[in-house]
Amino acid sequence: MSFQLNKLLTILFVILCTTSFSQNKDTINTIDASGKKQGVWKKYHPNGIVRYEGQFKNDKPTGTFKHYDDKGKLSMKVHHFPNTSYANMYYQTGELKATGKYENQQKDSIWTYYHLNGHPISEEFYLSGKREGTWKVFYENGKIAEEKNYTNNLENGDWIEYYESGKIKSKSTYDKGRMEGKRYFYYENGLTKILGNYSRDVRHGVWMYYNEDGTTKKKEEYNFGKRIDENKDDFMIIDDTLNREKKDILDFEDLFPQKQLNKNE
């Protein structure tokens, strides 16, 4: 009698577990009759590690989504509210890497990126996904390294770079996305290193180069980007050859899975 009872209980346990697993499987990654994602969704990396988990309502993420790298480390946590989402991204060691807000799935307001030591790498400002206001870049010790201004997603106004000591390294001006006017480079002692002019976003006119003691090093002349002086075949690498356009440090491409994933992914 005891043996039969134990056997019966074992069978019932297996049935309950199977039913529970089947019900759980049926209640995740659900797409309704109109093709919209609903309820709990969980997706995996090719190695079987969870890639993200969260909930959808009528094809829109709601509540907290957690994103993981292929080693299972939390890489991003996003808190979704109607029309607004708050994102935190993390280094593999767990420290905060970036934080910011989305409005209607567009970057909005201040976005801040961090070094591992907790000091900010940069601060960016957006209005409905467009770059706006003063953007800042920082040295690892927290001191300001660069300030650049934007209007309606275009560089506009002053762009200033700093030495770690706080002294100005270079400065120039943008007008609706194009560099215009004087371009200054300075030695850390404050003396001018290079002085030239931009017109229509290219070098134009006389460019002067100076030694650190203030004496003249060389002179160049340009006509709308083309070198025209008698020494035009010489070659000198200067700071101005660096890329002037700063890219976003982070692109939260997987922030809104319903935009990134196929219905069955």
N, C-alpha and C positions, 0 to 999 in steps of 0.2 A: 504493500500500500504506500509506504513512504517513498519507494523507488519510483512508482508511477506518478505520485504527486510532484516529485522533483523534476521528472521528465516533462510533465505538463507545464510546470512553471518555467522551465527552460524554453520550451516551445513558445509560450506566451511572451517571454522576454525578447526572443528573436523577432517575433512578429511586430512587437511594439517598436523595437529599434529600427526595423526595416521601414515601417510605416512613418516613423518620425523622420528618418533620413530622406525618404521619398517626398514627404511634405516640405521639408526644409529645402530640398533641391528645387521643388516646384515654386518656391516663394522667393527665390533670388534670381536676378537677371531677367526680370519679367517685362515683357512687352505687351501692352494691351491691344485690343482689337483695332484701334486707330493708329497703331505703330509707335506709341509713346512709351518710354521707359517709366516703370513704376516700381516703387518699393526698393528693397535692398539689392545693391549691385556689388559684385566682387569680381575682379579680374586679376589675372596672374601673368607673371613673366614666363618666358619659355622654360625656365628651370623649375617652375612650379611655385615659386615664391609669390605671395600676394603683391600685386602692383598697385591697386587702389581698392578701397572699400568705402561705401557710402550709400545714401538713399536718393532716389529720384521721385519727383511728383510731377506728373504730366510732362515728362521729358526734361525737367529742370532739376538740378541738384539742390538738395535741401538738407539743412543740418550740417554735420561735420563730415568731411571727406578726409581720409588719410591715404597718403601716397607713400610707397616704399621703393627703395632701390632693389636690385636683383639679389642683394644679400640680406634682405629683410629689415634694413635700417630705415627708420622713418625719415623721409626726405622732405615731405611737405604736409601741412595740415591746413585745410581751408574750411572756414565757417561760412556757410551759405545762408543768406536771408533773402527775402523777396527783393530782387533788383540789386542787392549789395552782397559782396563777399569779402572776407578778410583772410589774407593768406600769410602763413608763416612758412619759411623754408629753412631747412636745417643742414648743417654739415654732417658727415658720417659719424663724427665724434659727438654729435648731439647739440652742439652750440648753434644758436640762432644765426642764420645766414642772410635772411632778408625778411622784410615784413611790408605789407602794403594793402591797399583796398581796391576793389573793383566796383564800378557802378555800371549796371547793365552789361557786364562782361567786358568793360573797358577799364584800363588803369585810370585811377582817379586819386587826387590829393597826393599826399607825400608817400613816396616809396623810399625805404632806407635799406641799404645793404651793409653788412658787417664783416670785419676781419674776425679771425678766430679768437682774438683777444677781447672781443666785445666792442671795440671802437668802430665807428662807422667807416665804411669804404666810400660811400656816396649817398647823397640825398637828391631825389628827383621829384619833380612836381608835375602832375598831369591834370588836365581838365577833359573829361570824356575821351580819354585815350590819346590826347594830344599833349605834347611837351609844352610846358608853360612856366614862366617865372625863372627864378635863379636855381640852377643845378650846381651842386657842389661835389667835389672829390676830395678825399682826405688821405693824408699819410697814415701809416699804421699806428703812429703815436697819437693820432687824433687831430693833428694840426692840418689846417686847410692847404690843399695842393692846387685846387683849381676852382674857378667860378665862371659859369657861362650862363647867358640869359637866352630865353626862348619866348617867342610870341606866336601863338597859333601854330605850333609845331615847327617853327623855323627859328634858327639862331638869329637873335636880334639884340643888339646892344653890346655891352662890353664882354670880352673874354679875357680873363686874367689868370696866369699861372704863377705859383709861388714856390720859392725854395723852402726847404724844411725849416729854415731859420725864420721864415715869415717875410723875407725880402721878396720883392716882385721879380719874377723870372722872365715873363713876357706879358705883353698886353696888346690887344687889337680890338677892332669893332666890326660887328656884323650888321648888315642892313637887309632884312627879309631873306635870310639864308645865304647871303653872299658877303664875303669879307671885303670891306671897303675902308680906304684911308690908311693911316700910318700903322705899321707893324713894328713893335719894339721888342728887342731881346736885351736882357741885362746880365752882367756878371753879378755874382753874389755881393760884391763890394759896392754895388749900386751904379757903376759906370756902364755906359751903353756898349753892348756887344755887337748888335746888328740893328740898323735902322733902314726901313724901306717903306714902300707904299703898295697898296693893293687897289685895283680898280676892276670891277666886274668879277671879283673872286680870283684874279690872277695878278702876278707881279707886274707893276707898271712904274716906269720912271727909274730914278737912281736908287741903288741900294748900297749902303756903306757898311763896312765891317771894321771893327776896332779890336786892338789888342787890350789886354787886361789893364795896361797902364794908361789907356786912353789914346794911344797913337793909332794912326790909320793903318789898317791891315790890307784892305783891297776895296775896289769900287766896281760895281756892276751896273749895267743899265738895261732896262727891259721895255719892250713895246707890247703891251697887253699879253704878257706871258712869254714872249720870245726875247731871248738874250741878243742884244744888238751892239754891245761895246766891243772894242778891238780885242779883248781877251776872252771872248765868248766861248772859246774852246777849252778853257781850263775847267777844273772840276773841284768842287769843295762841298763836303757834306756838312750841313748845318742843321740846327734844331728844326727849322721850318720844313724840312723834308718829312717830319713825322706826320702821321695821319691826324688831321685836324678834327675829324669827326669822331666823337666818342660813342661807342656802342653801349646798349644796355648790358649790364653785367649778367643779368639773368633774364631768360625768356620763359615765363610760366606757361609753356605750351600745353601742358596737360591739366591746366587748372579747371577747365570746363569739359569734362569727358564727353558730354552729349554732343559737343561740337567736333571733337577729335575722333570719336570712335564710330565705327559702323554699328548698326543696330545689334548685331550678334557678337560684338567684340567686347 
